[in-house]
Amino acid sequence: MSQQLIREVTQEQLNKNLPELQIGDSVKVSVKIVEGGKERVQAYEGVVIRMRGAGISKTMTVRKVFKGVGVERIFPVNSPMLESIKVLRTGKVRRAKLYYLRGLTEKATRLKERTLKGGIDRKTAKKK
C-alpha cells in the first residue's frame, strides 16, 4: 500500500516534457531564479557529463568553461525551477561519466557529433 502511494505521488511530480538526454549532449538549461521579489530566467549552457538517479530524484551534471575556469552545476531533472532543457548537439562518447573532461583544456573538451546509421542525426530520424 505505501509503495503504491509513493509511486502515485512521484508520478504527479515528474516533468513530462523532457527531451531525450544522454551523456555528452550539449544542452541549454533555462533555470528560474528568484531574487528578492522578482523572478527571472537564467540560461546555462554546457555538456552533460553525468546522469544519476531515477524517477523523481534524477539529476544531471552540466559542465561549461567560463573565462578559463571550469564550472559544473547539478540540476534535478524534475525540478519545478527548470523552465526548459534544449539539446543543442548530441556528443559521440563511449563513457558513462565524462569526468576526464575536467583535466583537459577548453579546446580539447569538444566532442564529436553523434549520428545514426546512414548519416542521419537523432532529430531528423524522429521527424520521419
MOPAC internal coordinates of N, CA, C and O (Angstrom, degrees):
PM7 1SCF
backbone

  N    0.0000 0     0.00 0     0.00 0    0    0    0
  C    1.4538 1     0.00 0     0.00 0    1    0    0
  C    1.5262 1   111.05 1     0.00 0    2    1    0
  O    1.2310 1   120.13 1   132.17 1    3    2    1
  N    1.3323 1   117.35 1   -47.83 1    3    2    1
  C    1.4610 1   120.14 1  -176.78 1    5    3    2
  C    1.5312 1   111.23 1   -68.19 1    6    5    3
  O    1.2310 1   120.05 1   142.73 1    7    6    5
  N    1.3420 1   117.50 1   -37.27 1    7    6    5
  C    1.4675 1   120.18 1   177.86 1    9    7    6
  C    1.5253 1   110.81 1   -63.62 1   10    9    7
  O    1.2310 1   120.66 1   139.98 1   11   10    9
  N    1.3073 1   116.35 1   -40.02 1   11   10    9
  C    1.4605 1   120.53 1   179.18 1   13   11   10
  C    1.5279 1   110.64 1   -65.81 1   14   13   11
  O    1.2310 1   120.05 1   140.52 1   15   14   13
  N    1.3072 1   117.51 1   -39.48 1   15   14   13
  C    1.4610 1   122.21 1   178.03 1   17   15   14
  C    1.5314 1   110.62 1   -64.60 1   18   17   15
  O    1.2310 1   120.47 1   136.52 1   19   18   17
  N    1.3199 1   116.71 1   -43.48 1   19   18   17
  C    1.4695 1   121.03 1   177.56 1   21   19   18
  C    1.5228 1   110.17 1   -61.87 1   22   21   19
  O    1.2310 1   120.09 1   136.58 1   23   22   21
  N    1.3158 1   117.43 1   -43.42 1   23   22   21
  C    1.4649 1   121.97 1   179.57 1   25   23   22
  C    1.5274 1   111.42 1   -61.64 1   26   25   23
  O    1.2310 1   120.11 1   138.61 1   27   26   25
  N    1.3280 1   117.39 1   -41.39 1   27   26   25
  C    1.4657 1   121.13 1   179.48 1   29   27   26
  C    1.5259 1   111.76 1   -65.90 1   30   29   27
  O    1.2310 1   120.47 1   137.70 1   31   30   29
  N    1.3196 1   116.71 1   -42.30 1   31   30   29
  C    1.4651 1   120.83 1  -179.62 1   33   31   30
  C    1.5237 1   110.47 1   -66.09 1   34   33   31
  O    1.2310 1   120.10 1   137.02 1   35   34   33
  N    1.3261 1   117.40 1   -42.98 1   35   34   33
  C    1.4662 1   119.60 1  -179.46 1   37   35   34
  C    1.5215 1   111.92 1   -69.45 1   38   37   35
  O    1.2310 1   119.37 1   148.79 1   39   38   37
  N    1.3176 1   118.81 1   -31.21 1   39   38   37
  C    1.4698 1   121.25 1   177.77 1   41   39   38
  C    1.5206 1   111.10 1   -62.17 1   42   41   39
  O    1.2310 1   120.47 1   142.99 1   43   42   41
  N    1.3289 1   116.70 1   -37.01 1   43   42   41
  C    1.4654 1   120.71 1   178.88 1   45   43   42
  C    1.5250 1   111.38 1   -67.09 1   46   45   43
  O    1.2310 1   120.30 1   148.36 1   47   46   45
  N    1.3296 1   117.03 1   -31.64 1   47   46   45
  C    1.4590 1   122.27 1  -175.76 1   49   47   46
  C    1.5277 1   113.57 1   -83.53 1   50   49   47
  O    1.2310 1   119.61 1   164.85 1   51   50   49
  N    1.3299 1   118.35 1   -15.15 1   51   50   49
  C    1.4654 1   121.18 1  -176.64 1   53   51   50
  C    1.5196 1   111.41 1   -66.92 1   54   53   51
  O    1.2310 1   121.05 1   -38.83 1   55   54   53
  N    1.3200 1   115.60 1   141.17 1   55   54   53
  C    1.4656 1   122.85 1   177.30 1   57   55   54
  C    1.5260 1   107.69 1   -81.33 1   58   57   55
  O    1.2310 1   120.20 1   -62.72 1   59   58   57
  N    1.3145 1   117.22 1   117.28 1   59   58   57
  C    1.4663 1   121.66 1  -173.05 1   61   59   58
  C    1.5324 1   113.79 1   -82.86 1   62   61   59
  O    1.2310 1   119.91 1   151.95 1   63   62   61
  N    1.3299 1   117.78 1   -28.05 1   63   62   61
  C    1.4632 1   119.75 1  -172.43 1   65   63   62
  C    1.5309 1   112.14 1  -101.40 1   66   65   63
  O    1.2310 1   120.51 1  -129.37 1   67   66   65
  N    1.3267 1   116.62 1    50.63 1   67   66   65
  C    1.4573 1   121.19 1   177.88 1   69   67   66
  C    1.5241 1   110.19 1   -92.88 1   70   69   67
  O    1.2310 1   120.03 1   -39.08 1   71   70   69
  N    1.3314 1   117.55 1   140.92 1   71   70   69
  C    1.4617 1   118.88 1   173.66 1   73   71   70
  C    1.5301 1   109.39 1   -75.25 1   74   73   71
  O    1.2310 1   120.56 1   -12.09 1   75   74   73
  N    1.3129 1   116.54 1   167.91 1   75   74   73
  C    1.4561 1   121.19 1   177.14 1   77   75   74
  C    1.5283 1   107.74 1   -75.60 1   78   77   75
  O    1.2310 1   120.55 1   -71.89 1   79   78   77
  N    1.3130 1   116.56 1   108.11 1   79   78   77
  C    1.4674 1   121.80 1  -177.07 1   81   79   78
  C    1.5150 1   110.15 1  -100.33 1   82   81   79
  O    1.2310 1   120.99 1   -40.14 1   83   82   81
  N    1.3398 1   115.72 1   139.86 1   83   82   81
  C    1.4532 1   121.16 1   175.21 1   85   83   82
  C    1.5191 1   109.15 1  -138.11 1   86   85   83
  O    1.2310 1   120.87 1   -18.20 1   87   86   85
  N    1.3127 1   115.95 1   161.80 1   87   86   85
  C    1.4555 1   121.41 1   178.63 1   89   87   86
  C    1.5282 1   108.56 1   -62.95 1   90   89   87
  O    1.2310 1   120.45 1   -43.55 1   91   90   89
  N    1.3268 1   116.74 1   136.45 1   91   90   89
  C    1.4567 1   121.53 1   178.84 1   93   91   90
  C    1.5113 1   113.90 1    94.90 1   94   93   91
  O    1.2310 1   119.67 1   171.91 1   95   94   93
  N    1.3155 1   118.24 1    -8.09 1   95   94   93
  C    1.4645 1   121.06 1   178.69 1   97   95   94
  C    1.5246 1   110.30 1   -72.45 1   98   97   95
  O    1.2310 1   120.81 1   -40.91 1   99   98   97
  N    1.3219 1   116.05 1   139.09 1   99   98   97
  C    1.4648 1   120.80 1   170.79 1  101   99   98
  C    1.5199 1   106.65 1   -86.88 1  102  101   99
  O    1.2310 1   120.54 1   -57.26 1  103  102  101
  N    1.3191 1   116.58 1   122.74 1  103  102  101
  C    1.4606 1   120.85 1  -174.54 1  105  103  102
  C    1.5197 1   111.02 1  -126.10 1  106  105  103
  O    1.2310 1   121.65 1   -22.33 1  107  106  105
  N    1.3296 1   114.44 1   157.67 1  107  106  105
  C    1.4562 1   121.95 1   172.55 1  109  107  106
  C    1.5241 1   106.19 1  -121.23 1  110  109  107
  O    1.2310 1   121.00 1   -65.00 1  111  110  109
  N    1.3307 1   115.69 1   115.00 1  111  110  109
  C    1.4587 1   122.08 1  -176.55 1  113  111  110
  C    1.5232 1   108.16 1  -106.25 1  114  113  111
  O    1.2310 1   120.24 1   -55.22 1  115  114  113
  N    1.3253 1   117.14 1   124.78 1  115  114  113
  C    1.4664 1   122.06 1   176.35 1  117  115  114
  C    1.5226 1   108.27 1   -99.37 1  118  117  115
  O    1.2310 1   120.89 1   -60.84 1  119  118  117
  N    1.3387 1   115.90 1   119.16 1  119  118  117
  C    1.4588 1   122.22 1  -174.51 1  121  119  118
  C    1.5198 1   109.50 1  -115.66 1  122  121  119
  O    1.2310 1   120.46 1   -46.18 1  123  122  121
  N    1.3363 1   116.73 1   133.82 1  123  122  121
  C    1.4642 1   121.24 1   174.77 1  125  123  122
  C    1.5213 1   108.30 1   -79.19 1  126  125  123
  O    1.2310 1   120.95 1   -48.87 1  127  126  125
  N    1.3341 1   115.78 1   131.13 1  127  126  125
  C    1.4595 1   121.36 1   179.03 1  129  127  126
  C    1.5240 1   108.23 1  -124.43 1  130  129  127
  O    1.2310 1   120.82 1   -50.06 1  131  130  129
  N    1.3297 1   116.05 1   129.94 1  131  130  129
  C    1.4589 1   121.48 1   179.10 1  133  131  130
  C    1.5257 1   108.01 1  -103.69 1  134  133  131
  O    1.2310 1   120.89 1   -61.24 1  135  134  133
  N    1.3378 1   115.90 1   118.76 1  135  134  133
  C    1.4654 1   121.79 1   177.07 1  137  135  134
  C    1.5176 1   107.79 1  -121.69 1  138  137  135
  O    1.2310 1   120.89 1   -69.33 1  139  138  137
  N    1.2999 1   115.91 1   110.67 1  139  138  137
  C    1.4614 1   119.69 1  -175.98 1  141  139  138
  C    1.5168 1   109.19 1    66.30 1  142  141  139
  O    1.2310 1   120.38 1    59.40 1  143  142  141
  N    1.3240 1   116.87 1  -120.60 1  143  142  141
  C    1.4549 1   121.02 1   177.96 1  145  143  142
  C    1.5188 1   112.63 1  -100.15 1  146  145  143
  O    1.2310 1   120.53 1   176.10 1  147  146  145
  N    1.3423 1   116.59 1    -3.90 1  147  146  145
  C    1.4620 1   120.32 1  -176.15 1  149  147  146
  C    1.5203 1   111.25 1   -97.92 1  150  149  147
  O    1.2310 1   121.46 1   -30.47 1  151  150  149
  N    1.3094 1   114.82 1   149.53 1  151  150  149
  C    1.4596 1   121.45 1   176.36 1  153  151  150
  C    1.5164 1   108.29 1  -123.02 1  154  153  151
  O    1.2310 1   120.66 1   -48.23 1  155  154  153
  N    1.3306 1   116.34 1   131.77 1  155  154  153
  C    1.4583 1   120.41 1   178.63 1  157  155  154
  C    1.5178 1   109.20 1  -137.17 1  158  157  155
  O    1.2310 1   121.08 1   -12.16 1  159  158  157
  N    1.3278 1   115.54 1   167.84 1  159  158  157
  C    1.4571 1   121.39 1  -179.30 1  161  159  158
  C    1.5243 1   108.39 1  -110.75 1  162  161  159
  O    1.2310 1   120.95 1   -50.44 1  163  162  161
  N    1.3209 1   115.80 1   129.56 1  163  162  161
  C    1.4580 1   121.55 1   179.07 1  165  163  162
  C    1.5244 1   108.71 1  -117.06 1  166  165  163
  O    1.2310 1   120.49 1   -47.21 1  167  166  165
  N    1.3288 1   116.67 1   132.79 1  167  166  165
  C    1.4620 1   121.66 1   179.71 1  169  167  166
  C    1.5208 1   109.52 1   -92.11 1  170  169  167
  O    1.2310 1   120.60 1   -39.91 1  171  170  169
  N    1.3177 1   116.46 1   140.09 1  171  170  169
  C    1.4566 1   123.09 1   177.23 1  173  171  170
  C    1.5169 1   106.41 1  -131.08 1  174  173  171
  O    1.2310 1   120.45 1   -59.21 1  175  174  173
  N    1.3242 1   116.74 1   120.79 1  175  174  173
  C    1.4588 1   121.43 1  -174.29 1  177  175  174
  C    1.5191 1   109.39 1  -118.37 1  178  177  175
  O    1.2310 1   120.31 1   -48.95 1  179  178  177
  N    1.3286 1   117.02 1   131.05 1  179  178  177
  C    1.4532 1   120.27 1  -179.84 1  181  179  178
  C    1.5173 1   111.37 1  -174.98 1  182  181  179
  O    1.2310 1   121.14 1    13.13 1  183  182  181
  N    1.3422 1   115.43 1  -166.87 1  183  182  181
  C    1.4623 1   122.90 1  -177.29 1  185  183  182
  C    1.5222 1   108.76 1  -106.50 1  186  185  183
  O    1.2310 1   120.59 1   -44.33 1  187  186  185
  N    1.3305 1   116.49 1   135.67 1  187  186  185
  C    1.4642 1   121.41 1   176.58 1  189  187  186
  C    1.5249 1   107.31 1   -75.03 1  190  189  187
  O    1.2310 1   120.33 1   -65.11 1  191  190  189
  N    1.3424 1   116.98 1   114.89 1  191  190  189
  C    1.4621 1   119.67 1  -179.86 1  193  191  190
  C    1.5279 1   112.31 1  -104.44 1  194  193  191
  O    1.2310 1   120.25 1   168.04 1  195  194  193
  N    1.3362 1   117.13 1   -11.96 1  195  194  193
  C    1.4617 1   119.24 1  -179.52 1  197  195  194
  C    1.5144 1   110.11 1  -157.15 1  198  197  195
  O    1.2310 1   120.65 1   -40.87 1  199  198  197
  N    1.3286 1   116.36 1   139.13 1  199  198  197
  C    1.4602 1   123.55 1   169.48 1  201  199  198
  C    1.5245 1   105.61 1  -121.47 1  202  201  199
  O    1.2310 1   120.60 1   -42.93 1  203  202  201
  N    1.3143 1   116.46 1   137.07 1  203  202  201
  C    1.4523 1   119.88 1  -174.61 1  205  203  202
  C    1.5212 1   109.84 1  -143.61 1  206  205  203
  O    1.2310 1   120.58 1   -33.87 1  207  206  205
  N    1.3272 1   116.50 1   146.13 1  207  206  205
  C    1.4524 1   121.31 1   175.31 1  209  207  206
  C    1.5181 1   112.33 1    82.47 1  210  209  207
  O    1.2310 1   121.65 1     1.89 1  211  210  209
  N    1.3196 1   114.45 1  -178.11 1  211  210  209
  C    1.4523 1   121.07 1   179.96 1  213  211  210
  C    1.5178 1   108.43 1  -149.89 1  214  213  211
  O    1.2310 1   121.37 1   -20.61 1  215  214  213
  N    1.3154 1   114.99 1   159.39 1  215  214  213
  C    1.4548 1   119.53 1   178.11 1  217  215  214
  C    1.5110 1   112.08 1    66.43 1  218  217  215
  O    1.2310 1   120.87 1    45.29 1  219  218  217
  N    1.3149 1   115.94 1  -134.71 1  219  218  217
  C    1.4614 1   120.36 1  -175.04 1  221  219  218
  C    1.5278 1   112.55 1   -74.08 1  222  221  219
  O    1.2310 1   119.80 1   158.27 1  223  222  221
  N    1.3265 1   117.98 1   -21.73 1  223  222  221
  C    1.4654 1   120.94 1  -177.78 1  225  223  222
  C    1.5285 1   112.99 1   -94.74 1  226  225  223
  O    1.2310 1   119.74 1  -164.66 1  227  226  225
  N    1.3141 1   118.10 1    15.34 1  227  226  225
  C    1.4653 1   121.94 1  -178.57 1  229  227  226
  C    1.5282 1   110.02 1   -70.31 1  230  229  227
  O    1.2310 1   120.62 1   -47.01 1  231  230  229
  N    1.3332 1   116.42 1   132.99 1  231  230  229
  C    1.4591 1   121.37 1   178.41 1  233  231  230
  C    1.5203 1   109.76 1  -129.57 1  234  233  231
  O    1.2310 1   121.30 1   -21.57 1  235  234  233
  N    1.3334 1   115.13 1   158.43 1  235  234  233
  C    1.4617 1   120.65 1   173.94 1  237  235  234
  C    1.5215 1   108.16 1  -133.94 1  238  237  235
  O    1.2310 1   121.05 1   -36.34 1  239  238  237
  N    1.3230 1   115.59 1   143.66 1  239  238  237
  C    1.4565 1   121.49 1   177.17 1  241  239  238
  C    1.5167 1   107.67 1  -105.69 1  242  241  239
  O    1.2310 1   120.80 1   -54.54 1  243  242  241
  N    1.3256 1   116.07 1   125.46 1  243  242  241
  C    1.4658 1   122.23 1  -178.43 1  245  243  242
  C    1.5234 1   107.89 1  -114.64 1  246  245  243
  O    1.2310 1   120.92 1   -48.72 1  247  246  245
  N    1.3350 1   115.85 1   131.28 1  247  246  245
  C    1.4665 1   121.47 1  -177.90 1  249  247  246
  C    1.5120 1   110.24 1  -117.62 1  250  249  247
  O    1.2310 1   121.11 1   -42.04 1  251  250  249
  N    1.3334 1   115.49 1   137.96 1  251  250  249
  C    1.4559 1   121.17 1   172.28 1  253  251  250
  C    1.5182 1   107.97 1  -141.84 1  254  253  251
  O    1.2310 1   120.81 1   -18.09 1  255  254  253
  N    1.3282 1   116.06 1   161.91 1  255  254  253
  C    1.4578 1   120.99 1   176.86 1  257  255  254
  C    1.5164 1   106.89 1  -109.80 1  258  257  255
  O    1.2310 1   120.89 1   -58.40 1  259  258  257
  N    1.3387 1   115.90 1   121.60 1  259  258  257
  C    1.4581 1   121.74 1  -178.57 1  261  259  258
  C    1.5206 1   108.54 1  -121.42 1  262  261  259
  O    1.2310 1   120.81 1   -62.89 1  263  262  261
  N    1.3224 1   116.05 1   117.11 1  263  262  261
  C    1.4691 1   123.09 1  -179.15 1  265  263  262
  C    1.5222 1   111.80 1    52.13 1  266  265  263
  O    1.2310 1   120.92 1  -137.17 1  267  266  265
  N    1.3331 1   115.85 1    42.83 1  267  266  265
  C    1.4578 1   120.93 1   176.33 1  269  267  266
  C    1.5138 1   115.36 1    81.31 1  270  269  267
  O    1.2310 1   119.70 1  -178.10 1  271  270  269
  N    1.3199 1   118.18 1     1.90 1  271  270  269
  C    1.4647 1   122.11 1  -179.64 1  273  271  270
  C    1.5237 1   108.60 1  -116.84 1  274  273  271
  O    1.2310 1   120.45 1   -50.57 1  275  274  273
  N    1.3274 1   116.75 1   129.43 1  275  274  273
  C    1.4573 1   120.89 1   178.06 1  277  275  274
  C    1.5157 1   110.95 1   -73.99 1  278  277  275
  O    1.2310 1   120.75 1   -49.20 1  279  278  277
  N    1.3334 1   116.16 1   130.80 1  279  278  277
  C    1.4633 1   121.79 1  -179.80 1  281  279  278
  C    1.5247 1   107.85 1  -123.90 1  282  281  279
  O    1.2310 1   120.79 1   -54.14 1  283  282  281
  N    1.3324 1   116.09 1   125.86 1  283  282  281
  C    1.4629 1   120.81 1   177.27 1  285  283  282
  C    1.5164 1   108.87 1  -117.38 1  286  285  283
  O    1.2310 1   121.55 1   -39.16 1  287  286  285
  N    1.3095 1   114.64 1   140.84 1  287  286  285
  C    1.4602 1   119.63 1   179.74 1  289  287  286
  C    1.5261 1   108.50 1  -135.81 1  290  289  287
  O    1.2310 1   120.51 1   -43.29 1  291  290  289
  N    1.3118 1   116.63 1   136.71 1  291  290  289
  C    1.4588 1   122.10 1  -179.53 1  293  291  290
  C    1.5204 1   108.29 1  -101.70 1  294  293  291
  O    1.2310 1   121.04 1   -54.70 1  295  294  293
  N    1.3349 1   115.62 1   125.30 1  295  294  293
  C    1.4598 1   121.45 1  -179.53 1  297  295  294
  C    1.5240 1   109.80 1  -114.98 1  298  297  295
  O    1.2310 1   119.44 1   -52.99 1  299  298  297
  N    1.3391 1   118.68 1   127.01 1  299  298  297
  C    1.4618 1   120.15 1   167.67 1  301  299  298
  C    1.5342 1   107.68 1   -69.98 1  302  301  299
  O    1.2310 1   120.18 1   -59.42 1  303  302  301
  N    1.3001 1   117.26 1   120.58 1  303  302  301
  C    1.4644 1   121.79 1  -172.42 1  305  303  302
  C    1.5196 1   112.10 1   -62.51 1  306  305  303
  O    1.2310 1   119.89 1   146.78 1  307  306  305
  N    1.3193 1   117.82 1   -33.22 1  307  306  305
  C    1.4638 1   121.29 1  -176.80 1  309  307  306
  C    1.5227 1   113.39 1   -98.57 1  310  309  307
  O    1.2310 1   119.95 1  -162.06 1  311  310  309
  N    1.3167 1   117.69 1    17.94 1  311  310  309
  C    1.4552 1   121.52 1  -178.71 1  313  311  310
  C    1.5285 1   111.25 1   -70.79 1  314  313  311
  O    1.2310 1   119.67 1   -40.19 1  315  314  313
  N    1.3276 1   118.24 1   139.81 1  315  314  313
  C    1.4646 1   119.99 1   175.79 1  317  315  314
  C    1.5322 1   112.08 1   -71.00 1  318  317  315
  O    1.2310 1   119.78 1   167.93 1  319  318  317
  N    1.3345 1   118.02 1   -12.07 1  319  318  317
  C    1.4619 1   121.65 1   178.09 1  321  319  318
  C    1.5280 1   112.06 1   -79.02 1  322  321  319
  O    1.2310 1   119.78 1   166.96 1  323  322  321
  N    1.3241 1   118.03 1   -13.04 1  323  322  321
  C    1.4635 1   121.12 1   175.89 1  325  323  322
  C    1.5188 1   108.49 1   -84.88 1  326  325  323
  O    1.2310 1   120.76 1   -60.71 1  327  326  325
  N    1.3145 1   116.16 1   119.29 1  327  326  325
  C    1.4586 1   119.66 1   179.41 1  329  327  326
  C    1.5247 1   110.84 1   -82.34 1  330  329  327
  O    1.2310 1   120.46 1   135.34 1  331  330  329
  N    1.3421 1   116.72 1   -44.66 1  331  330  329
  C    1.4630 1   119.50 1   178.73 1  333  331  330
  C    1.5174 1   110.32 1  -158.28 1  334  333  331
  O    1.2310 1   121.48 1   -22.61 1  335  334  333
  N    1.3290 1   114.77 1   157.39 1  335  334  333
  C    1.4592 1   122.55 1   173.48 1  337  335  334
  C    1.5210 1   106.40 1  -130.69 1  338  337  335
  O    1.2310 1   120.40 1   -57.86 1  339  338  337
  N    1.3379 1   116.84 1   122.14 1  339  338  337
  C    1.4639 1   121.61 1   178.45 1  341  339  338
  C    1.5171 1   109.05 1  -115.49 1  342  341  339
  O    1.2310 1   120.52 1   -46.41 1  343  342  341
  N    1.3262 1   116.61 1   133.59 1  343  342  341
  C    1.4612 1   121.10 1   174.50 1  345  343  342
  C    1.5207 1   107.19 1   -88.98 1  346  345  343
  O    1.2310 1   120.56 1   -63.60 1  347  346  345
  N    1.3397 1   116.54 1   116.40 1  347  346  345
  C    1.4569 1   121.42 1  -178.71 1  349  347  346
  C    1.5280 1   111.26 1   -86.91 1  350  349  347
  O    1.2310 1   120.42 1   134.52 1  351  350  349
  N    1.3307 1   116.81 1   -45.48 1  351  350  349
  C    1.4621 1   123.11 1   178.81 1  353  351  350
  C    1.5172 1   108.25 1  -141.71 1  354  353  351
  O    1.2310 1   120.62 1   -28.08 1  355  354  353
  N    1.3157 1   116.43 1   151.92 1  355  354  353
  C    1.4551 1   120.49 1   174.46 1  357  355  354
  C    1.5193 1   107.71 1  -104.82 1  358  357  355
  O    1.2310 1   120.22 1   -55.03 1  359  358  357
  N    1.3120 1   117.18 1   124.97 1  359  358  357
  C    1.4549 1   121.38 1  -177.30 1  361  359  358
  C    1.5124 1   111.88 1   -91.88 1  362  361  359
  O    1.2310 1   121.22 1   -35.07 1  363  362  361
  N    1.3403 1   115.28 1   144.93 1  363  362  361
  C    1.4582 1   121.19 1   178.14 1  365  363  362
  C    1.5238 1   107.81 1   -94.07 1  366  365  363
  O    1.2310 1   120.34 1   -73.52 1  367  366  365
  N    1.3199 1   116.96 1   106.48 1  367  366  365
  C    1.4621 1   121.73 1  -178.21 1  369  367  366
  C    1.5226 1   109.45 1  -131.63 1  370  369  367
  O    1.2310 1   121.37 1   -20.22 1  371  370  369
  N    1.3429 1   114.99 1   159.78 1  371  370  369
  C    1.4600 1   120.67 1  -179.66 1  373  371  370
  C    1.5254 1   111.14 1  -124.21 1  374  373  371
  O    1.2310 1   120.64 1  -155.56 1  375  374  373
  N    1.3097 1   116.39 1    24.44 1  375  374  373
  C    1.4574 1   121.60 1  -179.88 1  377  375  374
  C    1.5257 1   109.61 1  -131.64 1  378  377  375
  O    1.2310 1   120.92 1   -26.52 1  379  378  377
  N    1.3273 1   115.85 1   153.48 1  379  378  377
  C    1.4604 1   120.50 1   178.19 1  381  379  378
  C    1.5220 1   111.32 1   -83.20 1  382  381  379
  O    1.2310 1   120.20 1   151.35 1  383  382  381
  N    1.3190 1   117.23 1   -28.65 1  383  382  381
  C    1.4624 1   122.63 1   177.85 1  385  383  382
  C    1.5224 1   107.45 1  -129.04 1  386  385  383
  O    1.2310 1   120.16 1   -46.34 1  387  386  385
  N    1.3176 1   117.29 1   133.66 1  387  386  385
  C    1.4623 1   121.57 1  -175.66 1  389  387  386
  C    1.5251 1   111.54 1  -104.17 1  390  389  387
  O    1.2310 1   120.40 1  -134.22 1  391  390  389
  N    1.3244 1   116.85 1    45.78 1  391  390  389
  C    1.4584 1   120.84 1  -179.23 1  393  391  390
  C    1.5231 1   112.12 1   -65.13 1  394  393  391
  O    1.2310 1   119.90 1   156.80 1  395  394  393
  N    1.3273 1   117.79 1   -23.20 1  395  394  393
  C    1.4605 1   120.63 1  -179.28 1  397  395  394
  C    1.5290 1   111.79 1   -64.84 1  398  397  395
  O    1.2310 1   119.41 1   162.03 1  399  398  397
  N    1.3322 1   118.73 1   -17.97 1  399  398  397
  C    1.4642 1   121.11 1   178.36 1  401  399  398
  C    1.5279 1   111.51 1   -66.44 1  402  401  399
  O    1.2310 1   120.33 1   158.56 1  403  402  401
  N    1.3245 1   116.98 1   -21.44 1  403  402  401
  C    1.4660 1   120.78 1  -179.07 1  405  403  402
  C    1.5223 1   111.96 1   -63.72 1  406  405  403
  O    1.2310 1   120.14 1   147.83 1  407  406  405
  N    1.3194 1   117.34 1   -32.17 1  407  406  405
  C    1.4557 1   120.89 1  -176.79 1  409  407  406
  C    1.5136 1   114.31 1   -91.92 1  410  409  407
  O    1.2310 1   119.60 1   178.41 1  411  410  409
  N    1.3210 1   118.36 1    -1.59 1  411  410  409
  C    1.4567 1   121.49 1  -177.14 1  413  411  410
  C    1.5217 1   111.28 1   -95.94 1  414  413  411
  O    1.2310 1   121.31 1   -19.12 1  415  414  413
  N    1.3308 1   115.10 1   160.88 1  415  414  413
  C    1.4622 1   119.65 1   175.24 1  417  415  414
  C    1.5196 1   109.24 1   -74.27 1  418  417  415
  O    1.2310 1   120.69 1   -12.25 1  419  418  417
  N    1.3149 1   116.28 1   167.75 1  419  418  417
  C    1.4645 1   120.81 1  -177.01 1  421  419  418
  C    1.5252 1   111.69 1   -59.84 1  422  421  419
  O    1.2310 1   120.44 1   138.05 1  423  422  421
  N    1.3252 1   116.77 1   -41.95 1  423  422  421
  C    1.4606 1   120.33 1  -178.07 1  425  423  422
  C    1.5311 1   111.10 1   -69.02 1  426  425  423
  O    1.2310 1   120.20 1   145.22 1  427  426  425
  N    1.3210 1   117.22 1   -34.78 1  427  426  425
  C    1.4612 1   121.52 1  -177.89 1  429  427  426
  C    1.5208 1   112.62 1   -74.95 1  430  429  427
  O    1.2310 1   119.69 1   165.98 1  431  430  429
  N    1.3286 1   118.20 1   -14.02 1  431  430  429
  C    1.4637 1   120.16 1  -177.65 1  433  431  430
  C    1.5222 1   112.95 1   -82.77 1  434  433  431
  O    1.2310 1   119.85 1   176.37 1  435  434  433
  N    1.3170 1   117.89 1    -3.63 1  435  434  433
  C    1.4678 1   119.35 1   178.36 1  437  435  434
  C    1.5198 1   109.60 1   -67.43 1  438  437  435
  O    1.2310 1   120.93 1   -44.69 1  439  438  437
  N    1.3165 1   115.83 1   135.31 1  439  438  437
  C    1.4575 1   121.68 1  -177.95 1  441  439  438
  C    1.5185 1   110.04 1  -106.30 1  442  441  439
  O    1.2310 1   121.27 1   -29.51 1  443  442  441
  N    1.3364 1   115.17 1   150.49 1  443  442  441
  C    1.4612 1   119.27 1   175.57 1  445  443  442
  C    1.5203 1   108.91 1   -69.75 1  446  445  443
  O    1.2310 1   121.13 1   -26.29 1  447  446  445
  N    1.3331 1   115.44 1   153.71 1  447  446  445
  C    1.4658 1   120.28 1   179.96 1  449  447  446
  C    1.5229 1   109.45 1   -85.61 1  450  449  447
  O    1.2310 1   121.06 1   -41.68 1  451  450  449
  N    1.3241 1   115.58 1   138.32 1  451  450  449
  C    1.4533 1   121.61 1  -179.12 1  453  451  450
  C    1.5231 1   110.41 1   -86.53 1  454  453  451
  O    1.2310 1   120.66 1   -42.28 1  455  454  453
  N    1.3196 1   116.33 1   137.72 1  455  454  453
  C    1.4597 1   121.64 1   174.56 1  457  455  454
  C    1.5208 1   108.63 1  -130.22 1  458  457  455
  O    1.2310 1   120.89 1   -25.29 1  459  458  457
  N    1.3046 1   115.90 1   154.71 1  459  458  457
  C    1.4559 1   120.87 1   176.10 1  461  459  458
  C    1.5165 1   109.02 1   -85.10 1  462  461  459
  O    1.2310 1   120.34 1    -5.08 1  463  462  461
  N    1.3145 1   116.96 1   174.92 1  463  462  461
  C    1.4605 1   120.51 1   178.66 1  465  463  462
  C    1.5172 1   109.95 1   -60.50 1  466  465  463
  O    1.2310 1   120.70 1   -38.22 1  467  466  465
  N    1.3083 1   116.27 1   141.78 1  467  466  465
  C    1.4553 1   120.75 1  -179.64 1  469  467  466
  C    1.5151 1   112.24 1    87.16 1  470  469  467
  O    1.2310 1   119.73 1  -172.38 1  471  470  469
  N    1.3357 1   118.13 1     7.62 1  471  470  469
  C    1.4546 1   121.62 1   176.82 1  473  471  470
  C    1.5172 1   114.94 1    75.65 1  474  473  471
  O    1.2310 1   119.76 1  -162.24 1  475  474  473
  N    1.3339 1   118.06 1    17.76 1  475  474  473
  C    1.4667 1   121.73 1  -179.48 1  477  475  474
  C    1.5209 1   108.03 1  -100.60 1  478  477  475
  O    1.2310 1   120.23 1   -48.12 1  479  478  477
  N    1.3178 1   117.17 1   131.88 1  479  478  477
  C    1.4595 1   119.06 1   178.02 1  481  479  478
  C    1.5234 1   110.50 1   -81.89 1  482  481  479
  O    1.2310 1   120.55 1    -6.68 1  483  482  481
  N    1.3265 1   116.54 1   173.32 1  483  482  481
  C    1.4634 1   122.38 1  -173.84 1  485  483  482
  C    1.5219 1   112.46 1   -63.66 1  486  485  483
  O    1.2310 1   119.64 1   141.53 1  487  486  485
  N    1.3394 1   118.28 1   -38.47 1  487  486  485
  C    1.4631 1   121.27 1  -178.23 1  489  487  486
  C    1.5256 1   111.17 1   -65.09 1  490  489  487
  O    1.2310 1   120.63 1   136.20 1  491  490  489
  N    1.3263 1   116.40 1   -43.80 1  491  490  489
  C    1.4616 1   120.49 1  -179.33 1  493  491  490
  C    1.5223 1   110.74 1   -66.54 1  494  493  491
  O    1.2310 1   120.28 1   141.66 1  495  494  493
  N    1.3288 1   117.06 1   -38.34 1  495  494  493
  C    1.4599 1   120.92 1  -179.30 1  497  495  494
  C    1.5251 1   111.41 1   -64.84 1  498  497  495
  O    1.2310 1   119.79 1   145.13 1  499  498  497
  N    1.3291 1   118.01 1   -34.87 1  499  498  497
  C    1.4671 1   120.95 1   179.75 1  501  499  498
  C    1.5217 1   111.82 1   -70.27 1  502  501  499
  O    1.2310 1   120.01 1   147.91 1  503  502  501
  N    1.3267 1   117.58 1   -32.09 1  503  502  501
  C    1.4609 1   120.99 1  -177.94 1  505  503  502
  C    1.5224 1   111.90 1   -70.47 1  506  505  503
  O    1.2310 1   120.30 1   152.30 1  507  506  505
  N    1.3249 1   117.03 1   -27.70 1  507  506  505
  C    1.4731 1   120.71 1  -176.68 1  509  507  506
  C    1.4807 1   113.40 1   -78.15 1  510  509  507
  O    1.2310 1   120.10 1   180.00 1  511  510  509

